[in-house]
Amino acid sequence: MCEAVELKVSIVSHISPSPCCSRMVLCAMRRQLLRSSSCAVWARLLLQRQSGGCVYSSAHGFNQEEITEKLQAFPGGSVDLLKQESGIAVLTINYPSRMNAFSGSMMVELEERVSQLESWMEGKGVIVQGAAGTFCSGSDLTAVRAISNPQDGMKMCMFMQNALTRLLRLPLISVALVEGKALGGGAELTTACDFRLMASGSVIQFVHKHMGLVPGWGGTARLSRIVGSQNALKLLGGSLKVDPELGLQIGLADGVLEVRRAEEGAGVVLQQAENWLSHYTEGAAPVIQAVKKVVLSGRELPLYEALRTEKDVFGTVWGGQANLQALANKSKHR
């Protein structure tokens, strides 16, 4: 129940996250604050300020500063963020010489970029892409070999699960733009977005079995919800290559972007993705963010909590500027 309350607060009010705190403290605060129904909203706000929507905290043996320091010892590449006036941001995984694999420092940068997006009041959507025509090939093997002991591997796993869960829970509609290959952790990254658009000739492949592993960045849990458990077993157990046709068939892909000439470059494909996303982000940012929050609550919370969240989010837009303007314009049936 405590986890449901933490998630509900994360959906209702996105406050810039602070380091994950003790779950025991959060539960104690919840019991005390929720005794009175009149202070329930304030309790949720306080819990969100403390938890930041994290899956893991110190109660799980997770030390954010410790693992951050270890990851930063393996530099290379970057995670770039471009916020646009349209309200659509572009998040680029940029390490072409390693097929955009995540170095340790890039994992830290990803978490930082998610924090920036969480506090972007004017934002409505985000496109996640890879640089130089390929998406992402998972973890950089240099960092993987250096942290190959189980203890550090688990800490890296918790760090990335926190970051990708927060990416999925952003109050922005997110799209993974898959060009070239999305392998291993790159395939997992695609599942941390609301939608996946595949360029012609692209491939998503969960290659973890070939590395003697299973997904560790939350990919299995998210994949099973996207394509169903049977398809997830096939993709993981068979390490199947998912091309755009198969992606559409099983529901992993939400659209295919045709690239007619190689010389068109990434700019054209990105523009196609922005055009696709703009159909769902047209309107005022507070309204689009509210849409994402209520859908997220319906997807992740028990029905009773989801209904209460919907009521709370409804209250943030009822009588708001967009609502009053729509009433004045009589735009309901347009």
N, C-alpha and C positions, 0 to 999 in steps of 0.2 A: 504494500500500500504506500509505503514511503516513496518508493521509486515512482509510482504513478503520480503522486503529488508533486515531486520534483519536476517531472516531465511536464505536468500541467502548467506549472509556473513558467517553465521555459517557453511554452507555447504562447501563453497569455501576454507576457511582457518580456521582450528581449532586452536584457540589460547586459552591458559589456561584461564578459565573464571574468571571474577571479579564479585563482587556483582552487582545485577541487578540495572540499573540506570533508571532515569525518561524517560518515553516514550516521553514526550513532548520535552525533550532535544534531544533525538534521532531523532525525526522527524525534528526538526529545523536544526540539523546537516546534515540530509539527503538532505533537500531542498537546503541548501547552497552548499554542496559538489557535488551534482549530476547535478548542472547547466552545468558543462563542462563534456562532455562524456569522455574526456581524463583522468579525475581524478575519474571516477566511481569505478574502482577497489580499489583505495586507500580509497574511502569513505566507501566501504563495509568492508574493513579491519578494519577501525577505528570503525565502528559501532559494528562489532563483538567483538572487544576488550572491548567495553563498555557494551554490552548486555550479552555476555556469553551464548547466546541462550536461555535465560530464558523466560518463558511465562509471569511471573508476576514480577513487579518491584515496586518501591516506588509510582509510579503513580497509582497503584491499591491498595494502602494502605498496601503493603507488606514490612515488615521490616525483612530482613534475620537474622540479629543479634538477634533481639528480640525473634523470634520463635525458633531459634537455642538454645538460653539459656533456654527457657521453655522445649524444648524436651529433653535436656541433664539432666534435673531434674529427668528423668525416665530411669535409667540405666538398663542394662541387655543384655546378648547376644553380638554378634558382627557381622560385615559384613567383611569377609576376602577376600583379593585379592591376587591371585597368578599369576604373569606374567611368562610365559614360553618362552624358546628360540625358540619354534616353532612359536611364534607370536600369540598364542591362550592363553588368560587369563581365569582363573576360578574365578568367583565371587560367594562366598558361604554365604548364609543367615544362620547364626549359632546361634540358640537358641532352641536346641532340647527339653528342658523341657517345652517349650511353643509352641511346634509344629512349631518352627521357626517363631513365630509371631514377628512383628517389635515392639521393645520397642522404646521409644523416642530417646535414644542415638543411636540406630541402624539406625533410619531414618537419623540422622546427618552423621553417618558413611557411609551410602549409597551415600549421596551427595558428600562426600569426595572421595570415591572410583571412582565415575564417573569423578570427576575432574582429578584424576590420570590417568584414561584411556583416557581422552580427550587429554592429553599431551604425550601419549605413541607413539612415532614416529615409533617404530618397530612393533607395534601391527597390527594384521589383523583380529582377531576375539575374541569373549568373550562368555563363557558359564556361564549362571546364574543357580545355583543349590541351593538346601537346604541341610543342614547337616542331617546325621543320617537317610537317606532314606525317608524323606518327604520334600516337597517343601517349602511351607509357608502358614500360616493360617491367614495372614492379620495383623491387629494391635493387640498388646498386650492390653488386656482389662484393665489392671491397668492404663496405660496411657490414654486410651479412657475415662475411668470414670473421671479421674482427669481434662481432658480438654473438658468436655462435653458441656460447654457453646458454643453457636453458633459462637461467635467471635473467640475464640481460635480454634474451629473446622475448621473454614474457613481458618485460617492461616496455620494450619497443612495441609489442603487440598492443598493450594497454594504451600507450601513447597514441598510436594510429587509430585505434578504435574510438578513442575520445575525439580525435580530430575529425574523423569521417562521420561519426554520429552527429557532431555539431554541424558539419557541412550539410548533411541531410535535413537537419532540423532548422536550418536557416529560414527566416521568414521571407525567403525569396524563392521563386520558381527556378529550379536548377536543371540544366541540360548538359549531359556529357556529349561532346562532339568527337566522335571516334573516327580518326583517319589512321591509315596504316594499321598498326598492331596495338592492341590492348592486352598485355600478357600478365599473368600472375596478379601481383598487387595492382597493376593497371586495370585488369578486369574487375578487381574488387572496387576500385575507385569509380568505375562507371555505375556500380550499383548504389553508390552514395549520392546519386543525383535522382531527381524526380523523373527525368526522361533521358533516353539515349537516342541520339541520331547517328546513324552509321553512313559514312561516305562509301561510295561504290569502291569495291576492292578491299575494304577494311575487314579486320578479323578481331573478334574477342575470344580469348582462350584462357581458361583457368588451368595453368600448367603446373599447379602446385604438386600434383602426384608425381610428376617427373623429378621433382626436387626432394621427394620423400617427405612432403608436407601436406597440410591442409590449409585453406585460407585462414589467416590470423588477424586480418584487419576488419573483421565483421562481414566479409563477403558472403559467407555461407548463409548466415541469418537473413541478410537482405535478398540474396539471390532466390532463396526458397520462397520468399514472399512475392517476388516478382514473377517467377516462372513456374512456381509449384515445386513440391518436394521431389516428384519423379523426374522432372526435367533437370532439376538441380543435381540429382544423383547422376544422371547421364552426363551432364556437362563436367562435373568434377571427377567422377569415376572413369569416364572415357577421355577426359581432357580434350573434348571435342572442339574443333575450330568452328566458331559461330560466324558465318558470313551474313551479309545483310538479309538474304532470303530466309535463312534459318532463324535469324534474330526476329524478324517480323512474325514468322510462323509460331514461335514459342512465346512471344511477348517480351523478349529482352530488348528488342529495338522498337522504337516508336515512329520511326521514319527513316527513309533512305535518301541521301543527298547525292544526286548524280554529278559526277565530275567528267565532263566530256573531253577536256583537253588537259594534259598534264601541265601545260604552261599557264593555266589559269591561276594556279597557286592557291595558297591557304586562304588568302583574302576573300576569294569568291566563295569558298566553302563556308567560311565564318559568316559572311554576309547572308548566305542562305539560312544558316542556323539562327542568326538574329531575326531574320524575317519570319521564320517558323515560330520562334519563341514570342515574337511581338504580338501574335494573335491571342496570346494568353496573358500578356502583361499590359495591354492597353487599359488605361485608366489611372486613377490616382494611386500613388504608392501606398498610402495607408489601407486602401481597400484591397489591393493585390496582396499585401502582406497579411491582411486579415483572412483572405481566402486560403492562403497557404497554412495559416495557423489552425483554422478549423478543420481542414482536410488532414493535417498532421495529427490533430487530436483524435479524429475519427479512426485513423490508421493505427495509432499506437496506444490509445487509452481504453480502459473498460468503458462500456456504453454510458454508465452513470457519470463518470468523470468527463467523458467527451461531451455529453449534453451540457454539463455545467460550464465547461470551457467555451462551448459555442455561445452560450448565453453571455458569458463575460466578454468575449470578443465582439459579439453583436453590439454590446453596450458601448464599445469604443468607437464604432462607426455610425451608430444611430444618432441622427442630429448633427453629424459632422459636416464639414464643408462639401464633400462630394455628394452626400445624401441630400443636403438642402439644395444644391445646384441641380441635381437630377429632378427633384420635386418641382423646382421652378421651371425647368425645361420640359416637364412632362415626358421624360425620356424612357419610361418603363417599357413601352412596347416597341421601341425603335430597334 
